[in-house]
Amino acid sequence: MNNTGLDNITTIILTKNEEKNIAWVVDELEKIGLNKILVADAGSKDGTIELLKDKDINFFVQKEKGYGAAILEAVNKVDTEYLTIIDADGSYNSKDIPLMYNNLINKNLDLILGSRYKDGNKSDDDTFIRLIGNKFFTKLCCILFNLEITDCLFHFPVCKTETYRNLNLKFKDFSICFEMPAKAKFYNFSFEEYLSLERPRMHGESKVNAFTDGLKIFFRIIKLFIELSLLNKKT
């Protein structure tokens, strides 16, 4: 495996009260050779910020609330050619990033999208409700946006920073997850999925509410479908 170029990838990490996880996640990245790290913090009240300062990790506290808002603000601060995005709970397998990067380069693709379910696999971090929800929303997105993917709610891309910005993503919550493949398809970006098995989170609980976030995602899928349909008629 050729790891040339890893010094030109910024790994964006999203944190909120992750003092028990963040040091381990950063150490894993650095052992792989992913030393360019940018943390977007959602106003942690524990010792997360102090740990980031102790480890001399570049971070900022996001201005707007929301998962998507943190990502969009972070992407605007990236100064490397490539980027990737992970959570701080240890569930994302950072060891897949060099492999995803190599696929991106060797196949001359615009994006590589991590998938927990490719080839019939499962996520160790899923509850039954979340599994059903992920399958339902992925099927709905495939139908509405003419996608051929297995996971629309796992925001684990590897791509050029310019490519991510050109997707023109707008959603400030978890809806940014499905917005990415939907707009990649709409704007004719070339992409494919890469199997990245999700690990159980190390400490703490998921910040996703299956019911309330699920409702938001459903209505925003419909909203995005209408918006892209109207744009398509204009072109």
N, C-alpha and C positions, 0 to 999 in steps of 0.2 A: 504494500500500500504506500502510495506517495503522499506524504504529509506536507509537501511543499505548498506554501500559501496559507498555512494555518495562522501565521502571524498577521495575515491581512483579513482575518475574520473577527468581528466583534460579537461576543456572546452577550446578548441582553438577558438579564435575569430579573424576574418580577418578584418582589418581596413584600410581605406584610406580616410582621411578627414571626419571623423565621429564624430567631437566634439559635435554635437547636439544630437547624439544618444548613444554614447558609455557609458556614465554614467548611463543612464536608463537601458541599456542592462546588465551591470555589477550588478546593484542593483537588477534586477530581478533574476539573477542567485544566488546571495548571499542569497536572501530571501528564495529560494528553498532549499538551503543548498549546492549549488555547488560553493564552495569557492576556488577551485583550478582552476585558470584561467591563460591562456597564450595567449597574444595578439601578432599576427603577423602583423606588420604595413608595408604598402607599400610606406613609405616615405611621410607621411601626411604633408601638408603645413599649416594646420590650427592649432587649439589648442588641437588636439587629444592627442599628446604626453604629453603635460603639464597636461591634465586631468588624464592620466594614472599614471603619477608620483605623482600627488596629492592624488590619491586613492590607491597608493602603489600597483599597479597591475603589475605583471611580464610581460614584453614585450620585443620585439626585432624588429629591422628594417630589413626586408628581404634583402638578398644579391642579389638574382636574381629576375627579373621582372616576374609577372604572378601569377594568382590565384592559380594554382597548385603548383608553386614553393614555395609560401608562406606556403601552407599546408605541403608539404614534408619537408621543413626546420623545421617547428614547430613540426611535429611528431617526428623528430629525437631528439628534446629537451625534450619531455615528459618523466617524471619519475614515473608516476602512472601506475597502471595495466590496466586501462581503459581510453578511450578518446571519445570525441565527438567534432564536428566541427560546428560552426555557423557563420553567417555574423553579422556585427555590426549595421545593419540598423533597428533592431527591428522586422523584418519580420519572423524570426524563432521563434517558440513558445517554449521557454526554459522549460516551465512546462511539456512538453512531455518527456524530457530527463529521469526523474526517471521512468516513465512508460515504456519507451523503454529499459532502463537498466533492469528493473524487467522481461520483456519479454525475454531478452537476457539470463538472469540467469535461469529463471524458465523453459525455453524451451531448454536450453543447446545449443544455437545457436552460430555461429561464429560472425555474424553481424546482426544488426537491421538497416534497411535502411528507413529513413523517406520518405514519399510520399505525395505529395500535391493532387494527383488525385485518390487515392485508393477509391474504392466503389463509383466511379462516382463523386467525389468531385471536386471543382475548387479552384484556388488560387486567393485571393483578390489582389495579387500583379501583376497579369498577364495583359498584354495588349493582344489584339486580335492576333497580329502577334506572340507574344511570346507563346501564348497558342497553336496556330497552329504548331509552330516550335517544341515545347515540345512534342506534340502528334506525330508528324512525326518522330522525332528522337527516341522517345521511341519505336514506332512500328518498325522502322528500326533495332534498337538494339535487340529487341525481336526476329526478324527474323534471323539476322546474328549470334547472340550469343546464340540462343536457351534459351532466358530468358522469364520468366513470371512475369513481373513487370509492373507498371503503370506510373513510373516516373524515367527516366534515367538521368535527369539533375538537380536533387536536392541533393546537397552533404550534407546530414545530417545523418551521421552514428553514432551509438553507438556500440562500440566493444572493445575487448582487444587491447591494444597498439601493442602487438606482432603480432596480427592478421593483423592489418592495415599495419604494416611493411612487413609482409610476402606476401601481395598482389603484391609487387614489382611494384608499380605505377610509371610511368615515365613522363606522360604529365605535362607540366608546365603551361598550361592555363586552361580554363574551361572544356576542354576535359577530365580532371581527373574525372569529374562527372560520365560519362558513362563508363570510364575505370574501375572504382571500381566494379560495378555489373558484368561487362563482365569478369573481371579477377576472381572475386569471384566464378562465375560459372565455369570458365575454370579450376581453381585450386580445385574445389569440396568443397569449403567452404559452410557451411549451413547458410542460411540467409532467412529473410522474411521482407516484408515491414510493416511499421507502419504508419497509417494515421496521419499526422501532418499538420494541416491547416495553410497555409502561410498567414501572416497578411500583410496589406499594410505597406511599409516602412515608418518610422516616418518622416524623413526629408531627403532632397536631392533627387538625381536622381540615377537610376540604372546605374551601370558601365558596363553593358552588352550591346554591340551593336548587335542588332538582325541580321543585314545583315553580317557584317564582322566576328563576332564570330560564326554565323550560318554556314558560309562557312568553317571556320576552323574546326568546329565540324564535319561537313559532311565528309570532306576529312580524318580527323583523325579516324573516325569510320571505313572507308574503310581500312586505314592503319593498324589499330589494328586487323581488321578481317583477313587481309593477314598475319600479324605476328603470330597470334594465330593459324591460319590454318597451317602455316609452322611448328610451334612448335609441333602441334598435329601429324603431319606426322612423326616427328622425334622420337616420343615416342611410 
